[in-house]
């Protein structure tokens, strides 16, 4: 949900305000959007912003003697590339100098997004309240042509439409050649209650404000399906590129700090997604130093999204549904929930773990820590602060889903990470999220750099009988109390899974491998047992090497820091 801060008047706006009331009327002209996030301390001095879109003000309402409510609509008609709205600019006419940037405000949630027109039709209605010395001295240039105002929208609700077709009890309405499917929501006149007569209703169909995409998987088409051969897209994302998915998913690199006054995570700055050594303004950022006090790490912020997946092992078909509706019925949000709390985001380390002074860090230029057990890694993460831990099975499962969706394939071997011999983080700092390649490595995966070894995952284990068990209540422990049975993997004599077991929100995809090597199909997940003890469970080469769960053995596995916002 979009959230905007207070309107900050610019220096030019202050000068104009001094003239208002002395024979001068405040004449507001338009509002613009920008995808640039400006430093708060510089807002007052801005004379212009990097404009993405401009819209005329659609309505003005006098609230009281000093307050005026302005309404504006931005839509994505003709928008080639989608973008996140970071800043709004309000313009006014100064009788002496002409049009000026009168005031600005910034969007604070990071969720205010307009998609490209080719993807889906979308519009954003914004109301803002402007406080002035006298609301009677404010005029607004309103050009209703091409602008749907809120009052016009409300008027449309009262338009009668006669439906000659049928209502099929599945939110589908048909009227001759008009079909409105359940990707729209409906508002009917409140006088209709109980059993409605849908032959004549007061009806308005509005494109749903959230996206609901579906990705189908068919392993009959290919043992290693990819987009166009076993993976198909539906719901408006059919033509999405990898860049479109990065924008839609909205994950962002940032520096997260813990201080004496803020004992949880505080975003210090967002980073350039193509060069983590710089912030979004191109300024150099320290991403290597362990602080003398508090905590500092490079993290990837993931906004709350819902997933719903299913797979029929007999038909060898399944699907993944994904939505940016933060509370859609039927979807799973387990990666974002912390006990009873429903968080809007979580953070995961951009780099594998570096443990120092009994704390876990995600920093560039550090040697990955690989000599700790699961409980020791968990303790180092917990020592950072409240709600810190290590990457768990349900977040990794979310990453599996996002990887398949974004890249249109299941095989992760071609994805990025430093080579398997790499132990120092930061190889991919200057590599993009998708299409920039660095030597024989490739790109950052979902903003994260690979591990080079294997990675400890919390909340899941494979017992000595071959049963996969997971923790669903968030109380991770070394004795596996409250860990529940989640299917029986088929293990070959070499200890690797031999067939697809499931596709779910809890464990992602348990995939084919006949010999345990990356040359055989793919290894989105493998589980391996050695001499009766579990060395790996829920391993994944989504990051080019393997994630793994360490039960007893240390010395071969790293970990990854997480924070629940």
C-alpha positions as CSV (number, residue, x, y, z in Angstrom):
1,X,0.0,0.0,0.0
2,X,1.4,3.4,-1.0
3,X,2.3,5.8,1.8
4,X,3.3,9.4,1.3
5,X,5.1,11.7,3.8
6,X,4.3,15.3,4.5
7,X,4.4,17.9,1.7
8,X,7.7,19.9,1.9
9,X,7.5,23.4,0.4
10,X,10.4,24.3,-1.8
11,X,12.3,27.6,-1.4
12,X,10.6,28.9,-4.5
13,X,7.3,27.8,-3.0
14,X,8.1,29.8,0.2
15,X,8.8,32.9,-2.0
16,X,5.5,32.5,-3.8
17,X,3.6,32.0,-0.5
18,X,4.9,35.4,0.6
19,X,3.1,37.0,-2.3
20,X,-0.2,35.1,-1.9
21,X,-2.9,37.3,-0.2
22,X,-1.4,40.6,-1.5
23,X,-3.4,40.5,-4.6
24,X,-1.9,37.2,-5.7
25,X,-3.8,33.9,-5.8
26,X,-2.0,30.6,-5.5
27,X,-2.6,28.9,-8.8
28,X,-1.7,25.2,-8.8
29,X,-1.1,23.7,-12.2
30,X,-0.1,20.1,-12.2
31,X,1.5,17.2,-10.3
32,X,4.4,15.0,-11.5
33,X,5.8,11.7,-10.4
34,X,9.5,10.7,-10.2
35,X,11.3,7.4,-9.7
36,X,14.1,9.2,-7.9
37,X,14.4,9.1,-4.2
38,X,15.9,12.4,-2.9
39,X,17.6,13.1,0.4
40,X,15.1,14.6,2.8
41,X,17.5,17.4,3.7
42,X,17.6,18.6,0.1
43,X,13.9,18.6,-0.7
44,X,13.4,22.3,0.2
45,X,16.1,23.4,-2.3
46,X,14.8,21.4,-5.3
47,X,13.9,23.5,-8.3
48,X,13.1,20.4,-10.4
49,X,12.8,16.7,-10.2
50,X,13.4,13.8,-12.6
51,X,9.9,13.5,-14.1
52,X,8.4,10.2,-15.0
53,X,4.8,11.3,-15.6
54,X,2.8,14.5,-15.4
55,X,-0.9,14.8,-14.7
56,X,-3.3,17.6,-14.4
57,X,-5.1,18.0,-11.1
58,X,-8.5,16.3,-11.5
59,X,-10.3,18.0,-8.6
60,X,-10.0,20.5,-5.8
61,X,-12.1,20.4,-2.6
62,X,-12.0,23.0,0.1
63,X,-11.8,21.1,3.4
64,X,-11.8,24.1,5.7
65,X,-10.5,27.7,5.8
66,X,-6.9,26.6,5.4
67,X,-6.9,23.1,3.9
68,X,-7.5,22.2,0.3
69,X,-7.7,18.6,-0.9
70,X,-6.3,17.9,-4.4
71,X,-6.9,14.7,-6.4
72,X,-4.8,13.4,-9.2
73,X,-4.9,10.3,-11.3
74,X,-1.9,8.6,-12.9
75,X,-2.4,5.7,-15.3
76,X,-0.1,3.6,-17.3
77,X,-1.6,4.3,-20.8
78,X,1.3,4.4,-23.2
79,X,3.8,3.7,-20.4
80,X,6.6,1.7,-22.0
81,X,8.4,0.7,-18.8
82,X,6.9,0.4,-15.3
83,X,8.4,2.2,-12.4
84,X,8.1,2.8,-8.6
85,X,6.9,6.2,-7.6
86,X,9.4,7.7,-5.1
87,X,8.6,11.4,-5.2
88,X,5.6,13.7,-6.1
89,X,6.1,17.2,-7.3
90,X,3.4,19.9,-7.1
91,X,3.7,22.9,-9.4
92,X,2.3,26.4,-9.3
93,X,2.4,29.6,-11.3
94,X,4.5,32.4,-9.9
95,X,3.3,35.7,-11.5
96,X,6.9,37.0,-11.7
97,X,8.9,33.9,-12.8
98,X,6.4,31.5,-14.3
99,X,5.8,27.9,-13.3
100,X,7.8,26.6,-10.3
101,X,8.2,23.4,-8.4
102,X,6.0,24.5,-5.4
103,X,6.3,21.5,-3.1
104,X,7.4,17.9,-3.0
105,X,6.6,14.8,-1.0
106,X,8.1,11.3,-0.9
107,X,6.6,7.8,-1.0
108,X,7.8,5.8,2.0
109,X,6.6,2.2,1.6
110,X,8.5,1.4,-1.5
111,X,5.3,-0.4,-2.8
112,X,3.9,2.4,-5.1
113,X,4.3,0.8,-8.6
114,X,2.8,1.5,-12.0
115,X,3.4,-1.4,-14.4
116,X,4.1,-1.0,-18.1
117,X,1.0,-0.6,-20.3
118,X,1.8,-3.9,-22.2
119,X,1.4,-5.9,-19.0
120,X,-1.8,-4.7,-17.5
121,X,-4.1,-1.6,-17.3
122,X,-3.6,0.2,-14.1
123,X,-4.3,3.6,-12.5
124,X,-3.4,5.3,-9.3
125,X,-5.7,7.9,-7.6
126,X,-3.8,10.1,-5.1
127,X,-5.4,12.6,-2.7
128,X,-3.3,15.2,-0.9
129,X,-4.2,17.9,1.5
130,X,-2.4,21.2,1.2
131,X,-2.5,23.7,4.1
132,X,-2.4,27.3,3.1
133,X,-3.1,30.7,4.8
134,X,-6.5,30.8,3.1
135,X,-8.1,28.1,1.1
136,X,-10.2,30.7,-0.7
137,X,-7.0,32.0,-2.3
138,X,-6.2,28.7,-4.1
139,X,-7.1,28.1,-7.7
140,X,-6.4,24.9,-9.6
141,X,-6.1,24.4,-13.3
142,X,-8.3,21.4,-13.9
143,X,-8.4,19.8,-17.3
144,X,-10.9,16.9,-17.1
145,X,-10.3,15.7,-20.7
146,X,-8.8,12.3,-20.6
147,X,-8.8,12.2,-16.8
148,X,-11.2,10.0,-14.8
149,X,-12.1,11.8,-11.7
150,X,-13.3,10.2,-8.5
151,X,-16.7,11.7,-8.9
152,X,-16.9,10.4,-12.5
153,X,-16.0,7.0,-11.2
154,X,-18.7,7.2,-8.6
155,X,-21.2,8.3,-11.2
156,X,-20.4,5.3,-13.3
157,X,-21.5,3.0,-10.4
158,X,-25.1,4.3,-10.9
159,X,-25.2,3.4,-14.6
160,X,-27.7,0.6,-15.3
161,X,-26.4,-2.2,-17.5
162,X,-28.8,-4.9,-18.8
163,X,-27.2,-8.4,-18.9
164,X,-28.7,-10.7,-21.5
165,X,-26.3,-13.4,-20.7
166,X,-25.8,-15.4,-17.5
167,X,-24.1,-15.2,-14.2
168,X,-22.3,-18.5,-13.6
169,X,-21.7,-18.2,-9.8
170,X,-17.9,-18.0,-10.4
171,X,-17.7,-14.2,-10.6
172,X,-18.0,-14.5,-14.4
173,X,-20.5,-12.2,-16.1
174,X,-21.4,-12.6,-19.8
175,X,-23.4,-10.2,-22.0
176,X,-23.3,-11.2,-25.7
177,X,-19.7,-10.7,-26.6
178,X,-18.8,-8.9,-23.4
179,X,-17.1,-11.2,-20.9
180,X,-15.7,-9.9,-17.6
181,X,-13.7,-12.6,-15.9
182,X,-12.7,-12.9,-12.2
183,X,-9.6,-10.7,-12.7
184,X,-12.0,-7.8,-12.0
185,X,-13.9,-7.0,-8.9
186,X,-17.4,-5.7,-8.8
187,X,-19.4,-3.1,-7.1
188,X,-23.2,-3.3,-7.1
189,X,-25.8,-0.9,-5.8
190,X,-26.1,-1.4,-2.0
191,X,-29.9,-1.9,-2.4
192,X,-29.3,-5.4,-3.7
193,X,-29.1,-7.8,-0.8
194,X,-29.7,-11.5,-0.4
195,X,-30.6,-13.3,-3.7
196,X,-29.8,-10.7,-6.4
197,X,-31.5,-10.5,-9.8
198,X,-28.6,-10.2,-12.1
199,X,-30.7,-9.5,-15.1
200,X,-30.6,-5.8,-14.2
201,X,-28.1,-4.6,-11.7
202,X,-26.2,-1.5,-11.0
203,X,-22.7,-2.7,-12.0
204,X,-19.2,-1.5,-12.3
205,X,-16.3,-3.7,-13.3
206,X,-12.9,-2.3,-12.4
207,X,-9.6,-3.9,-13.2
208,X,-8.3,-5.5,-10.0
209,X,-5.7,-3.3,-8.3
210,X,-3.5,-6.3,-7.6
211,X,-1.9,-8.8,-10.0
212,X,-2.6,-12.5,-9.9
213,X,-0.3,-14.4,-12.2
214,X,-0.2,-18.1,-12.9
215,X,2.8,-20.2,-14.1
216,X,2.1,-23.7,-15.3
217,X,4.7,-26.5,-15.2
218,X,4.5,-29.6,-17.3
219,X,7.2,-32.3,-16.8
220,X,5.7,-34.4,-19.6
221,X,6.9,-31.8,-22.1
222,X,10.4,-31.9,-20.7
223,X,12.3,-33.4,-17.7
224,X,13.8,-30.0,-17.4
225,X,11.0,-27.6,-18.4
226,X,11.7,-24.0,-19.4
227,X,9.6,-21.1,-20.8
228,X,8.1,-22.3,-24.1
229,X,8.7,-25.9,-23.4
230,X,6.8,-27.0,-20.3
231,X,6.5,-23.6,-18.6
232,X,3.7,-21.2,-19.6
233,X,2.6,-17.9,-18.2
234,X,-0.9,-16.6,-17.7
235,X,-2.8,-13.6,-16.2
236,X,-1.0,-10.7,-17.9
237,X,2.7,-11.7,-17.4
238,X,3.1,-13.7,-20.6
239,X,5.5,-11.1,-22.2
240,X,7.4,-10.2,-19.0
241,X,11.1,-10.0,-19.4
242,X,13.6,-10.7,-16.6
243,X,13.8,-7.0,-16.0
244,X,10.0,-6.7,-15.8
245,X,10.0,-9.4,-13.1
246,X,12.8,-7.6,-11.1
247,X,10.7,-4.5,-11.2
248,X,7.4,-6.3,-10.3
249,X,9.0,-8.3,-7.5
250,X,10.6,-5.1,-6.2
251,X,13.5,-6.6,-4.3
252,X,16.1,-4.0,-3.4
253,X,19.7,-4.0,-2.1
254,X,20.3,-1.9,1.0
255,X,22.6,-1.3,4.0
256,X,20.8,-2.4,7.2
257,X,22.3,-1.2,10.5
258,X,21.7,-1.8,14.2
259,X,22.7,1.0,16.6
260,X,22.4,1.7,20.3
261,X,19.2,3.7,19.7
262,X,17.8,1.3,17.1
263,X,18.2,-2.3,18.2
264,X,16.5,-3.7,15.2
265,X,17.1,-3.1,11.5
266,X,17.3,0.4,10.1
267,X,17.8,1.1,6.4
268,X,20.8,3.4,6.1
269,X,20.6,3.7,2.3
270,X,19.5,1.8,-0.8
271,X,22.2,0.6,-3.1
272,X,22.6,0.7,-6.9
273,X,21.4,-2.7,-8.0
274,X,24.2,-2.9,-10.6
275,X,27.0,-1.8,-8.3
276,X,26.6,-2.5,-4.6
277,X,29.6,-0.3,-3.7
278,X,27.4,2.8,-4.6
279,X,24.1,4.1,-3.4
280,X,21.3,5.0,-5.8
281,X,22.8,8.5,-6.1
282,X,26.1,7.1,-7.3
283,X,27.9,7.9,-4.0
284,X,30.4,5.4,-2.6
285,X,29.2,3.3,0.3
286,X,31.2,1.3,2.8
287,X,30.0,-2.3,2.4
288,X,33.2,-4.0,3.7
289,X,33.8,-2.8,7.3
290,X,32.7,-4.6,10.5
291,X,31.7,-1.7,12.8
292,X,33.3,-1.3,16.2
293,X,29.8,-1.2,17.7
294,X,26.3,-2.1,16.6
295,X,25.9,-4.0,13.3
296,X,26.0,-3.3,9.6
297,X,25.2,-5.6,6.7
298,X,24.3,-5.5,3.0
299,X,20.9,-7.0,2.7
300,X,18.2,-7.6,0.1
301,X,14.7,-6.4,1.0
302,X,11.8,-8.5,-0.2
303,X,8.3,-7.0,-0.2
304,X,5.4,-9.2,0.9
305,X,4.0,-11.3,-1.9
306,X,1.8,-14.4,-1.8
307,X,2.4,-17.7,-3.5
308,X,0.2,-20.7,-4.1
309,X,1.7,-23.8,-5.7
310,X,0.5,-27.4,-6.4
311,X,1.8,-30.4,-8.1
312,X,0.3,-33.7,-9.2
313,X,3.1,-36.3,-9.2
314,X,1.0,-38.7,-11.2
315,X,0.1,-36.3,-13.9
316,X,3.5,-34.7,-13.7
317,X,2.0,-31.3,-13.8
318,X,1.7,-28.3,-11.5
319,X,1.3,-24.6,-11.2
320,X,2.5,-21.6,-9.2
321,X,0.3,-18.6,-8.5
322,X,1.8,-15.3,-7.3
323,X,0.2,-12.1,-6.2
324,X,1.3,-8.7,-4.9
325,X,-1.9,-8.5,-2.8
326,X,-0.4,-8.7,0.7
327,X,-3.4,-10.5,2.1
328,X,-5.1,-12.5,-0.6
329,X,-7.2,-15.4,0.4
330,X,-5.7,-18.9,-0.2
331,X,-2.1,-17.7,-0.8
332,X,0.8,-18.5,1.5
333,X,2.8,-15.7,3.1
334,X,4.9,-17.9,5.4
335,X,8.2,-16.4,4.4
336,X,6.9,-13.0,5.7
337,X,5.2,-14.1,8.9
338,X,7.0,-14.2,12.2
339,X,4.8,-16.1,14.7
340,X,1.5,-14.1,14.8
341,X,3.1,-11.1,13.1
342,X,2.4,-10.5,9.4
343,X,5.4,-8.6,8.2
344,X,5.4,-6.4,5.1
345,X,8.9,-7.4,4.2
346,X,12.0,-9.4,5.2
347,X,15.7,-9.0,4.6
348,X,18.2,-11.6,3.5
349,X,22.0,-11.3,3.3
350,X,23.3,-10.2,-0.1
351,X,26.4,-12.4,0.7
352,X,27.0,-15.6,2.5
353,X,27.8,-15.4,6.2
354,X,31.0,-13.9,7.7
355,X,31.1,-14.4,11.5
356,X,33.2,-12.2,13.6
357,X,33.1,-11.3,17.3
358,X,30.2,-13.9,17.7
359,X,28.0,-12.0,15.3
360,X,27.0,-12.8,11.7
361,X,27.6,-10.2,8.9
362,X,26.7,-9.9,5.2
363,X,29.6,-7.8,3.9
364,X,31.7,-7.6,0.8
365,X,35.4,-8.7,0.6
366,X,35.0,-11.1,3.5
367,X,36.0,-14.8,3.7
368,X,32.9,-16.9,4.0
369,X,32.6,-18.7,7.4
370,X,32.3,-22.4,6.9
371,X,33.4,-23.9,10.3
372,X,30.2,-23.7,12.4
373,X,27.3,-26.0,13.1
374,X,23.7,-25.1,12.6
375,X,23.2,-24.0,16.2
376,X,26.4,-21.9,16.2
377,X,25.3,-20.1,13.0
378,X,21.9,-19.5,14.6
379,X,23.5,-18.1,17.7
380,X,25.7,-15.7,15.7
381,X,22.6,-14.4,13.8
382,X,20.5,-14.1,17.0
383,X,23.3,-12.0,18.6
384,X,22.8,-9.3,16.0
385,X,19.5,-8.3,17.4
386,X,15.8,-9.2,17.8
387,X,14.2,-11.0,14.8
388,X,17.6,-11.9,13.3
389,X,18.3,-15.5,12.2
390,X,19.6,-17.5,9.3
391,X,17.9,-18.4,6.1
392,X,15.2,-21.0,6.7
393,X,13.4,-23.5,4.5
394,X,10.3,-21.4,3.8
395,X,12.3,-18.4,2.6
396,X,14.4,-20.6,0.5
397,X,11.3,-22.2,-0.9
398,X,10.0,-18.7,-1.8
399,X,13.3,-18.1,-3.6
400,X,12.8,-21.4,-5.6
401,X,9.4,-20.2,-6.7
402,X,10.7,-16.7,-7.6
403,X,13.6,-18.1,-9.5
404,X,11.4,-20.3,-11.6
405,X,8.9,-17.4,-12.3
406,X,11.6,-14.8,-13.1
407,X,13.9,-17.0,-15.2
408,X,11.4,-19.3,-16.9
409,X,13.3,-22.4,-16.1
410,X,14.0,-24.8,-13.2
411,X,17.7,-25.7,-13.9
412,X,19.7,-23.3,-11.7
413,X,23.2,-24.5,-12.9
414,X,23.5,-21.6,-15.4
415,X,22.8,-19.0,-12.7
416,X,25.3,-16.8,-11.0
417,X,27.6,-17.2,-8.2
418,X,31.4,-17.1,-7.8
419,X,33.0,-20.3,-8.8
420,X,32.8,-23.2,-6.4
421,X,36.4,-22.4,-5.3
422,X,35.5,-18.9,-4.4
423,X,35.5,-18.1,-0.7
424,X,35.6,-14.3,-0.6
425,X,32.4,-12.3,-1.1
426,X,31.9,-9.4,-3.4
427,X,32.8,-11.0,-6.8
428,X,29.4,-9.8,-8.2
429,X,29.2,-6.4,-6.7
430,X,29.4,-4.7,-10.1
431,X,27.2,-7.2,-11.8
432,X,23.6,-6.5,-12.5
433,X,20.6,-8.4,-11.1
434,X,20.0,-10.1,-14.4
435,X,21.9,-9.5,-17.6
436,X,25.4,-8.4,-16.6
437,X,28.0,-11.1,-16.7
438,X,31.3,-11.2,-14.9
439,X,33.9,-13.5,-16.4
440,X,32.8,-17.1,-16.2
441,X,30.3,-16.3,-13.4
442,X,26.9,-14.8,-14.3
443,X,24.5,-12.5,-12.5
444,X,23.3,-12.0,-9.0
445,X,20.3,-14.3,-8.3
446,X,17.4,-12.4,-6.8
447,X,20.0,-9.8,-5.8
448,X,22.1,-12.3,-3.8
449,X,25.6,-13.6,-4.5
450,X,26.1,-17.4,-4.4
451,X,27.9,-19.2,-1.7
452,X,30.8,-21.0,-3.3
453,X,30.3,-24.0,-1.0
454,X,27.0,-25.1,0.6
455,X,24.6,-23.4,2.9
456,X,23.0,-24.2,6.2
457,X,19.2,-23.9,6.1
458,X,17.2,-23.7,9.3
459,X,13.8,-25.4,10.0
460,X,14.1,-28.6,8.0
461,X,15.8,-31.9,8.2
462,X,15.8,-35.4,6.7
463,X,15.7,-38.1,9.4
464,X,17.5,-41.4,9.3
465,X,14.4,-43.1,7.9
466,X,14.4,-40.8,4.9
467,X,11.5,-38.7,6.1
468,X,11.6,-35.0,5.4
469,X,10.4,-32.9,8.4
470,X,9.9,-29.2,8.6
471,X,9.2,-26.6,11.4
472,X,6.1,-24.6,10.7
473,X,5.8,-22.6,13.9
474,X,9.2,-20.7,13.7
475,X,10.6,-22.2,16.8
476,X,13.8,-23.7,15.3
477,X,15.8,-26.1,17.5
478,X,18.4,-28.7,17.4
479,X,16.2,-31.5,18.7
480,X,13.6,-31.0,16.0
481,X,10.7,-30.6,18.4
482,X,7.5,-29.8,16.6
483,X,9.0,-30.6,13.2
484,X,6.3,-32.3,11.2
485,X,6.4,-34.9,8.5
486,X,6.3,-33.5,5.0
487,X,6.6,-36.5,2.6
488,X,8.9,-39.4,2.0
489,X,11.7,-38.7,-0.5
490,X,12.8,-41.6,-2.6
491,X,16.5,-42.0,-2.0
492,X,18.8,-43.9,-4.3
493,X,21.7,-46.0,-3.0
494,X,24.0,-43.1,-3.3
495,X,21.8,-41.0,-1.0
496,X,20.3,-38.6,-3.5
497,X,16.6,-38.3,-4.4
498,X,15.6,-40.2,-7.5
499,X,12.2,-38.7,-8.3
500,X,10.1,-35.6,-8.0
501,X,8.3,-35.6,-4.7
502,X,6.5,-32.3,-4.3
503,X,6.0,-28.7,-5.2
504,X,4.8,-26.6,-2.2
505,X,5.2,-23.3,-0.4
506,X,7.0,-25.1,2.4
507,X,9.7,-27.0,0.6
508,X,9.7,-25.6,-2.9
509,X,10.4,-28.2,-5.6
510,X,11.9,-31.6,-4.9
511,X,13.4,-32.5,-8.2
512,X,14.9,-35.2,-10.3
513,X,18.5,-36.3,-10.0
514,X,19.7,-39.8,-10.9
515,X,23.3,-39.6,-9.8
516,X,23.6,-36.5,-7.6
517,X,25.6,-34.6,-10.2
518,X,24.7,-31.4,-11.9
519,X,25.0,-33.2,-15.2
520,X,21.8,-35.1,-14.7
521,X,18.7,-33.0,-15.2
522,X,18.8,-30.4,-12.4
523,X,19.1,-30.1,-8.7
524,X,16.7,-27.5,-7.5
525,X,16.6,-29.7,-4.4
526,X,18.6,-32.7,-3.4
527,X,18.9,-34.5,-0.1
528,X,21.8,-36.7,0.8
529,X,22.6,-39.1,3.6
530,X,26.0,-40.3,4.5
531,X,26.9,-43.1,6.9
532,X,23.5,-42.9,8.5
533,X,23.8,-39.1,9.2
534,X,22.1,-36.4,7.3
535,X,24.6,-34.1,5.7
536,X,22.3,-32.2,3.3
537,X,18.6,-31.5,3.1
538,X,16.8,-29.0,0.9
539,X,20.0,-28.4,-1.1
540,X,19.6,-26.1,-4.1
541,X,21.8,-25.0,-6.9
542,X,19.6,-22.0,-7.5
543,X,22.7,-20.2,-6.4
544,X,24.9,-22.4,-8.6
545,X,26.3,-24.5,-5.8
546,X,24.2,-26.0,-3.0
547,X,22.2,-24.9,0.0
548,X,22.2,-27.6,2.7
549,X,21.2,-28.3,6.3
550,X,24.0,-29.3,8.7
551,X,23.0,-31.5,11.6
552,X,26.2,-32.7,13.1
553,X,29.1,-31.8,10.8
554,X,30.9,-28.5,10.7
555,X,33.6,-27.3,8.3
556,X,31.9,-27.5,4.9
557,X,28.8,-25.2,5.2
558,X,28.2,-21.5,5.3
559,X,24.9,-19.7,6.2
560,X,23.0,-16.5,5.3
561,X,21.8,-13.8,7.6
562,X,18.0,-12.9,7.7
563,X,16.0,-10.2,9.4
564,X,12.2,-10.2,9.8
565,X,11.1,-6.6,9.6
